Amino acid sequence: MFINLNQNKNLKLFKIISEVAQQENQTVYVVGGFVRDLLMGRTSATDIDFVTEQSGIHLAQKVAEKINPKLKVAVFKNYGTAAFKHQDLELEFVGARKESYSEESRNPEVEAGTLEDDQKRRDFTINAMAISLNQENFGELMDPFNGMEDLGNKILRTPLEPVQTYSDDPLRMMRAIRFASTLNFMIEEASLQAISQEAARIKIVSVERIMVEFNKIMLSEKPSKGLTLMEKTGLMEIVIPELTALKGIEEIEGQKHKDNFYHTLEVVDNISKNTDKLWLRWAALLHDIGKAPTKKFIEGTGWTFRGHEFLGGKMVKKLFQRLKLPLGNDMKYVQKMVTLSSRPIALVTDDASDSALRRMLFDAGEDLEDLFTLCKADITTKNEAKQKRFTTNFVYVAQKIKEVEEKDQVRNFQPPISGEEIMDLFCIKPGREIGILKEKVKEAILEGIIENKPEQAKTFVIAEAEKLGLKVME
């Protein structure tokens, strides 16, 4: 079977590579994700991989020289690969190889091989196809494992025996689930069983590599597909046990609680319809992690999860540290979302005070809209009447918040009186009194004692300062 490359935007590049390979007496093939995406009609990524049965480094250097003698080629001798950037593309050349693995490591012993050897070591049949750029059969599809058929059937299958494939390189288990989630493919049954069997092998893979795949699952159109597969195969228990701890339904005295794991997956899918923000999706994933350790049955009350948002927010930091996720603003953002996740719904009642609304505005700040997006995603009831009521309640709270914000301007709170102004007012040097007075002003505004205006803040500070023994300097 031949693939028509004449309309491909990279045809000129492929022709150059073909000519150089011919001159250097080398074979060359396009392989991997580029081939898969081309056959699926998907917009391909900006990286293209090439395999030669001779030296990948030599071919890369000669191709780069042909395109532009000034191009810099990055060489990785240990892996027999070389790469360079051309326009908006990242081009990588590798010598065909075969691999053997040890029990303790996913880093293989590598030796030179044929194109077929190279295809055998690929993770899935849909990624094991190659297109020849050799002049005698330019455009011919090399598909020894029927990857084209698997593409049509939307099946993920390994070229070789699946247990061996996953044992050799356990990261392939995460890749299988990631492809199932992002491409909406089914994992072949034997392959799925092999993942369950080899799940513990994921522990030899660096957590950073696991999280790259996990985040791609989180950014897929329907993340629950991948998350459910992780749970069913035992990978979730190893990677994020805080989530599997939410599984199950208990019943005492005829009272049940919902399965918070599957509820969480629904929330993640709901929020994914409305945002592509990775960390907001993470907030949805973790919003209930405090429920497992706070779950308690109280006679006459039923099941309670008191303080689960506060505890969940504290758990976020330890989880991010363990998973080597960013510990700066991204982590703090997820913490904030988890901690505040139940606040808006508590403000639905008519007697919710303006001070409570001001405090939520102050705590959420510029992330208020994201918080509401999370809270709306948390509505997973199948009861249409309840759904309508919850939605109406959120509209009501949003209107109340808008009114308070217009009046008090506390969302991005800036003190109406600065530390320098307080020091000038009482002719004092920096000290604890400044912090105390500024905190009192903030609390007074949030409680509605004074409005967020400089003149009111100054009068209030003078009165409070007298209690600290400070007097205005004339």
C-alpha positions as CSV (number, residue, x, y, z in Angstrom):
1,M,0.0,0.0,0.0
2,F,1.3,3.4,-0.9
3,I,0.5,6.7,0.9
4,N,0.2,9.7,-1.4
5,L,2.5,12.3,0.1
6,N,2.2,14.8,-2.8
7,Q,-0.3,17.0,-1.0
8,N,1.5,16.8,2.3
9,K,2.9,20.2,3.5
10,N,6.2,18.4,4.4
11,L,6.7,16.9,0.9
12,K,9.7,19.2,0.0
13,L,11.4,18.2,3.3
14,F,10.7,14.5,2.6
15,K,12.2,14.8,-0.9
16,I,15.4,16.4,0.5
17,I,15.7,13.6,3.1
18,S,15.1,11.0,0.4
19,E,17.8,12.5,-1.8
20,V,20.4,12.7,1.0
21,A,19.7,9.1,2.1
22,Q,20.2,8.0,-1.5
23,Q,23.5,9.8,-1.8
24,E,24.7,8.4,1.5
25,N,23.6,4.8,0.7
26,Q,21.2,4.8,3.6
27,T,17.6,3.7,4.0
28,V,15.1,6.1,5.7
29,Y,11.5,5.9,6.9
30,V,9.0,8.2,8.7
31,V,7.8,6.4,11.8
32,G,5.7,6.8,14.9
33,G,3.0,9.3,15.8
34,F,3.4,11.3,12.6
35,V,2.4,8.3,10.5
36,R,-0.5,7.4,12.8
37,D,-1.9,11.0,12.8
38,L,-1.5,11.3,9.0
39,L,-3.5,8.1,8.4
40,M,-6.1,9.3,10.9
41,G,-6.4,12.7,9.2
42,R,-5.4,14.4,12.4
43,T,-3.3,17.6,12.6
44,S,0.1,16.2,13.4
45,A,2.3,17.4,16.1
46,T,5.4,19.5,15.3
47,D,7.8,16.6,15.8
48,I,8.6,14.0,13.1
49,D,10.7,10.8,13.7
50,F,12.9,9.1,11.1
51,V,14.5,5.7,11.2
52,T,17.5,4.5,9.2
53,E,19.1,1.1,9.1
54,Q,22.5,2.8,9.2
55,S,23.6,5.8,11.3
56,G,20.9,8.1,12.4
57,I,23.5,10.7,13.6
58,H,25.2,10.7,10.2
59,L,22.0,11.0,8.3
60,A,20.8,13.9,10.5
61,Q,24.0,15.8,10.0
62,K,23.9,15.4,6.3
63,V,20.3,16.4,6.0
64,A,20.8,19.5,8.2
65,E,23.8,20.4,6.1
66,K,21.7,20.2,2.9
67,I,18.9,22.3,4.3
68,N,21.1,24.9,5.9
69,P,24.8,24.5,6.8
70,K,24.3,26.7,9.9
71,L,21.7,24.4,11.4
72,K,22.8,23.1,14.8
73,V,22.4,19.3,15.3
74,A,22.0,17.9,18.8
75,V,23.7,14.5,19.0
76,F,23.0,11.8,21.6
77,K,25.6,9.2,21.0
78,N,24.4,6.8,23.7
79,Y,21.1,6.5,22.0
80,G,22.3,6.7,18.4
81,T,20.0,9.7,17.8
82,A,20.4,13.2,16.5
83,A,17.8,16.0,16.2
84,F,17.5,19.5,14.9
85,K,14.8,22.2,14.4
86,H,13.7,23.2,10.9
87,Q,11.1,26.0,10.6
88,D,8.4,24.9,13.1
89,L,9.4,21.2,13.1
90,E,11.5,19.2,15.5
91,L,13.2,16.4,13.4
92,E,14.7,13.4,15.1
93,F,16.8,10.7,13.3
94,V,17.6,7.3,14.9
95,G,19.4,4.2,13.8
96,A,17.1,1.1,13.7
97,R,17.6,-0.9,16.8
98,K,16.5,-3.9,18.8
99,E,16.3,-3.9,22.6
100,S,16.5,-6.2,25.6
101,Y,15.5,-5.3,29.1
102,S,16.4,-6.2,32.7
103,E,13.9,-6.7,35.5
104,E,15.1,-3.6,37.5
105,S,15.1,-1.0,34.8
106,R,13.1,0.4,31.9
107,N,16.4,1.5,30.2
108,P,17.1,-1.2,27.6
109,E,20.3,-2.7,26.3
110,V,20.4,-1.5,22.6
111,E,22.0,-2.9,19.5
112,A,21.7,-2.1,15.8
113,G,18.8,-3.7,14.0
114,T,16.6,-3.7,11.0
115,L,13.5,-1.7,10.3
116,E,11.4,-4.7,11.4
117,D,13.4,-4.9,14.7
118,D,12.6,-1.3,15.3
119,Q,8.9,-1.8,14.6
120,K,8.8,-4.7,17.0
121,R,10.0,-2.6,19.8
122,R,7.2,0.0,19.4
123,D,4.5,0.2,22.0
124,F,1.4,-0.3,19.8
125,T,0.6,-1.5,16.3
126,I,-0.8,1.9,15.4
127,N,2.6,3.5,16.3
128,A,4.6,0.7,14.6
129,M,3.8,1.7,11.0
130,A,6.4,3.3,8.8
131,I,6.4,5.2,5.5
132,S,9.3,4.7,3.2
133,L,11.2,7.7,1.9
134,N,13.5,5.6,-0.1
135,Q,13.5,6.5,-3.8
136,E,12.7,3.0,-5.1
137,N,9.4,2.8,-3.0
138,F,8.8,6.4,-1.9
139,G,5.5,6.5,0.1
140,E,5.1,2.8,0.7
141,L,3.4,1.9,4.0
142,M,5.4,-0.7,6.0
143,D,2.8,-2.3,8.3
144,P,3.9,-5.7,9.6
145,F,1.5,-5.8,12.5
146,N,-1.8,-4.6,10.8
147,G,-1.7,-1.3,12.5
148,M,-3.9,0.2,9.7
149,E,-6.6,-2.3,10.5
150,D,-6.3,-1.5,14.3
151,L,-6.6,2.2,13.4
152,G,-9.9,1.5,11.6
153,N,-11.2,-0.6,14.5
154,K,-10.0,1.9,17.1
155,I,-8.1,-0.9,18.9
156,L,-4.9,-0.5,20.9
157,R,-2.8,-3.7,20.6
158,T,0.9,-4.3,21.2
159,P,3.1,-5.6,18.3
160,L,4.5,-8.4,20.5
161,E,3.1,-10.3,23.5
162,P,1.6,-7.7,25.8
163,V,2.9,-8.9,29.2
164,Q,6.4,-8.7,27.8
165,T,5.8,-5.3,26.2
166,Y,4.6,-3.8,29.5
167,S,7.1,-5.5,31.7
168,D,9.9,-4.3,29.4
169,D,8.8,-0.7,29.6
170,P,6.1,-0.1,32.2
171,L,5.5,3.5,31.0
172,R,3.7,1.9,28.1
173,M,0.8,1.0,30.4
174,M,0.3,4.7,31.0
175,R,0.7,5.4,27.3
176,A,-1.9,2.8,26.5
177,I,-4.4,4.4,28.8
178,R,-3.5,7.9,27.6
179,F,-4.1,6.9,23.9
180,A,-7.4,5.2,24.9
181,S,-8.5,8.5,26.5
182,T,-7.2,11.0,24.0
183,L,-8.0,9.0,20.8
184,N,-11.1,7.3,22.2
185,F,-9.7,3.8,21.4
186,M,-10.4,0.5,23.1
187,I,-7.5,-1.4,24.7
188,E,-7.5,-5.0,23.4
189,E,-8.7,-7.4,26.2
190,A,-5.4,-9.3,26.4
191,S,-3.5,-6.1,26.6
192,L,-5.8,-4.7,29.4
193,Q,-5.3,-7.9,31.4
194,A,-1.5,-7.6,30.9
195,I,-1.6,-4.0,32.3
196,S,-3.5,-5.3,35.4
197,Q,-0.9,-8.1,35.8
198,E,2.1,-5.8,35.4
199,A,0.7,-2.7,37.2
200,A,3.2,-2.9,40.1
201,R,6.1,-2.5,37.5
202,I,5.0,1.2,37.1
203,K,7.0,1.8,40.4
204,I,10.3,1.6,38.5
205,V,9.2,4.6,36.3
206,S,10.0,8.1,37.4
207,V,7.0,9.9,38.7
208,E,7.8,12.8,36.4
209,R,7.3,10.6,33.3
210,I,4.1,9.2,34.8
211,M,2.7,12.6,35.3
212,V,3.4,13.7,31.7
213,E,1.1,10.9,30.6
214,F,-1.4,11.5,33.4
215,N,-1.7,15.2,32.5
216,K,-2.4,14.3,28.9
217,I,-5.2,12.1,30.2
218,M,-6.5,15.0,32.3
219,L,-6.5,17.2,29.2
220,S,-8.4,14.8,27.0
221,E,-12.0,15.5,26.0
222,K,-13.4,13.0,28.6
223,P,-10.8,12.3,31.2
224,S,-13.0,9.7,33.1
225,K,-12.2,7.2,30.4
226,G,-8.5,7.1,31.2
227,L,-9.1,7.6,35.0
228,T,-11.5,4.6,35.0
229,L,-9.0,2.4,33.2
230,M,-6.3,3.4,35.7
231,E,-8.6,2.4,38.5
232,K,-9.6,-0.9,36.9
233,T,-6.1,-2.0,36.2
234,G,-4.7,-1.1,39.6
235,L,-2.5,1.8,38.4
236,M,-4.6,4.5,40.2
237,E,-4.1,2.7,43.6
238,I,-0.3,3.0,43.1
239,V,-0.2,6.5,41.6
240,I,-2.9,8.4,43.5
241,P,-4.2,6.2,46.3
242,E,-6.0,9.3,47.8
243,L,-8.5,8.9,45.0
244,T,-9.1,5.2,45.2
245,A,-9.7,5.7,49.0
246,L,-12.9,7.4,47.9
247,K,-14.3,4.3,46.3
248,G,-17.2,2.3,47.7
249,I,-20.6,2.9,49.4
250,E,-21.2,2.1,53.1
251,E,-24.6,1.6,54.7
252,I,-25.5,2.0,58.4
253,E,-29.0,2.0,59.7
254,G,-30.3,2.1,56.2
255,Q,-28.4,5.2,55.3
256,K,-25.9,5.3,52.4
257,H,-23.5,7.8,51.0
258,K,-22.6,8.1,47.3
259,D,-19.5,6.6,45.8
260,N,-17.2,9.6,45.9
261,F,-14.7,8.2,43.5
262,Y,-17.1,7.8,40.6
263,H,-18.8,11.1,41.6
264,T,-15.3,12.7,41.3
265,L,-14.9,11.3,37.7
266,E,-18.3,12.9,36.8
267,V,-17.1,16.2,38.2
268,V,-13.9,16.1,36.2
269,D,-15.9,15.3,33.0
270,N,-18.4,18.1,33.7
271,I,-15.7,20.7,34.2
272,S,-13.8,19.5,31.1
273,K,-16.7,20.6,29.0
274,N,-16.2,24.2,30.2
275,T,-12.4,24.6,30.6
276,D,-9.1,23.5,29.2
277,K,-7.2,24.8,32.3
278,L,-5.2,21.8,33.5
279,W,-5.0,22.9,37.1
280,L,-8.7,23.7,37.3
281,R,-9.3,20.1,36.1
282,W,-6.9,19.0,38.8
283,A,-9.0,20.9,41.4
284,A,-12.0,19.0,40.2
285,L,-10.1,15.7,40.6
286,L,-9.0,16.5,44.1
287,H,-12.0,18.5,45.4
288,D,-13.2,15.6,47.6
289,I,-10.0,13.9,48.6
290,G,-10.6,15.0,52.2
291,K,-13.8,12.9,52.4
292,A,-12.1,9.6,53.0
293,P,-10.3,10.6,56.2
294,T,-13.2,12.7,57.5
295,K,-16.0,10.2,56.8
296,K,-18.1,9.5,59.9
297,F,-21.5,8.2,60.7
298,I,-23.4,10.1,63.4
299,E,-26.5,8.5,64.8
300,G,-29.6,10.7,64.1
301,T,-27.6,12.7,61.5
302,G,-26.2,10.2,59.1
303,W,-23.0,10.3,57.1
304,T,-20.8,13.4,57.6
305,F,-17.6,14.7,56.1
306,R,-17.0,17.7,58.3
307,G,-14.0,19.8,57.4
308,H,-13.2,17.7,54.3
309,E,-12.5,20.8,52.2
310,F,-10.0,22.2,54.7
311,L,-8.3,18.8,55.1
312,G,-8.3,18.3,51.4
313,G,-6.6,21.6,50.8
314,K,-3.8,20.5,53.2
315,M,-3.5,17.1,51.4
316,V,-3.0,18.8,48.1
317,K,0.5,20.0,49.0
318,K,1.8,16.6,50.1
319,L,0.3,15.0,47.0
320,F,1.9,17.6,44.7
321,Q,5.2,17.0,46.4
322,R,5.0,13.3,46.0
323,L,4.0,13.5,42.4
324,K,6.7,16.1,41.6
325,L,4.1,18.5,40.3
326,P,4.7,22.3,40.4
327,L,4.8,23.6,44.0
328,G,4.4,27.3,43.2
329,N,1.3,29.2,42.1
330,D,-0.2,26.1,40.4
331,M,-0.3,24.1,43.6
332,K,-1.5,27.1,45.6
333,Y,-4.3,27.6,43.1
334,V,-5.5,24.0,43.4
335,Q,-5.3,24.2,47.2
336,K,-7.5,27.3,47.1
337,M,-10.1,25.8,44.8
338,V,-10.3,22.6,46.9
339,T,-10.5,24.5,50.2
340,L,-13.2,26.9,48.9
341,S,-15.2,24.2,46.9
342,S,-18.2,24.1,49.2
343,R,-18.4,27.8,50.1
344,P,-20.6,29.2,47.4
345,I,-23.4,26.7,48.0
346,A,-23.5,27.6,51.7
347,L,-24.3,31.2,50.7
348,V,-27.5,30.3,48.8
349,T,-29.9,31.1,51.7
350,D,-31.6,34.5,52.0
351,D,-30.0,35.1,55.4
352,A,-26.4,34.7,54.1
353,S,-24.8,37.8,55.4
354,D,-22.9,40.4,53.3
355,S,-19.9,39.7,55.4
356,A,-19.9,36.1,54.4
357,L,-20.1,37.1,50.8
358,R,-17.3,39.6,51.2
359,R,-15.1,37.0,52.8
360,M,-15.6,34.6,49.9
361,L,-14.9,37.4,47.5
362,F,-11.7,38.2,49.4
363,D,-10.6,34.5,49.6
364,A,-11.4,33.6,46.0
365,G,-10.0,36.9,44.6
366,E,-9.4,36.8,40.8
367,D,-10.3,33.0,40.8
368,L,-13.9,33.5,41.7
369,E,-15.2,32.6,38.2
370,D,-13.1,29.4,38.3
371,L,-14.5,28.5,41.7
372,F,-18.1,28.9,40.3
373,T,-17.1,26.7,37.3
374,L,-16.0,24.0,39.8
375,C,-19.1,24.3,41.9
376,K,-21.4,24.0,38.9
377,A,-19.4,20.9,37.8
378,D,-20.0,19.4,41.2
379,I,-23.7,19.1,40.5
380,T,-23.9,15.5,39.4
381,T,-27.5,14.7,40.5
382,K,-29.6,13.0,37.8
383,N,-32.8,14.5,39.3
384,E,-33.8,17.2,36.8
385,A,-35.7,19.2,39.5
386,K,-32.7,19.2,41.8
387,Q,-30.4,20.1,38.9
388,K,-32.6,23.1,38.0
389,R,-32.8,24.2,41.7
390,F,-29.0,24.1,42.1
391,T,-28.5,26.0,38.9
392,T,-31.0,28.6,40.0
393,N,-29.3,28.9,43.4
394,F,-25.9,29.6,41.7
395,V,-27.4,32.4,39.6
396,Y,-28.9,33.8,42.8
397,V,-25.5,33.7,44.6
398,A,-23.7,35.2,41.6
399,Q,-26.1,38.2,41.6
400,K,-25.7,38.7,45.4
401,I,-21.9,38.6,45.0
402,K,-22.1,41.1,42.1
403,E,-24.0,43.5,44.3
404,V,-21.6,43.2,47.2
405,E,-18.6,43.6,44.9
406,E,-19.9,46.7,43.3
407,K,-20.4,48.2,46.7
408,D,-17.3,47.0,48.6
409,Q,-14.7,46.2,46.0
410,V,-12.9,43.4,47.9
411,R,-12.3,40.8,45.2
412,N,-8.8,42.1,44.6
413,F,-8.5,43.8,48.0
414,Q,-6.0,46.6,48.4
415,P,-5.9,48.2,51.9
416,P,-7.5,51.7,51.7
417,I,-4.7,52.9,54.1
418,S,-1.1,51.8,53.7
419,G,1.6,51.0,56.2
420,E,3.5,54.1,55.3
421,E,0.4,56.3,55.9
422,I,-0.1,54.7,59.3
423,M,3.6,55.4,60.2
424,D,3.3,59.0,59.1
425,L,0.0,59.4,61.0
426,F,1.5,58.4,64.3
427,C,5.2,59.2,63.5
428,I,6.3,55.7,64.3
429,K,8.8,53.3,62.8
430,P,8.0,49.9,61.2
431,G,6.8,47.5,63.9
432,R,4.1,45.0,64.9
433,E,1.6,47.8,65.4
434,I,1.4,48.5,61.7
435,G,0.5,44.9,60.9
436,I,-2.1,44.8,63.7
437,L,-3.8,48.0,62.5
438,K,-3.8,46.9,58.8
439,E,-5.4,43.6,59.8
440,K,-8.1,45.3,61.9
441,V,-8.9,47.5,58.9
442,K,-9.3,44.5,56.6
443,E,-11.5,42.7,59.2
444,A,-13.6,45.8,59.7
445,I,-14.3,46.1,55.9
446,L,-15.0,42.4,55.6
447,E,-17.4,42.5,58.5
448,G,-19.1,45.6,57.1
449,I,-18.2,47.8,60.1
450,I,-16.7,50.4,57.7
451,E,-16.8,50.8,53.9
452,N,-13.7,50.2,51.8
453,K,-12.9,53.9,51.6
454,P,-9.7,55.8,52.7
455,E,-11.4,58.4,54.9
456,Q,-13.4,55.7,56.9
457,A,-10.2,53.6,57.2
458,K,-8.3,56.5,58.6
459,T,-10.9,57.4,61.2
460,F,-11.1,53.7,62.2
461,V,-7.3,53.4,62.5
462,I,-7.1,56.4,64.8
463,A,-9.7,54.9,67.1
464,E,-8.0,51.5,67.1
465,A,-4.6,53.0,67.6
466,E,-5.6,54.7,70.8
467,K,-6.2,51.2,72.2
468,L,-2.6,50.4,71.5
469,G,-1.4,53.6,73.1
470,L,-0.7,55.5,69.9
471,K,-1.7,59.1,69.3
472,V,-1.9,61.1,66.1
473,M,1.0,63.5,65.7
474,E,-0.2,67.1,65.1
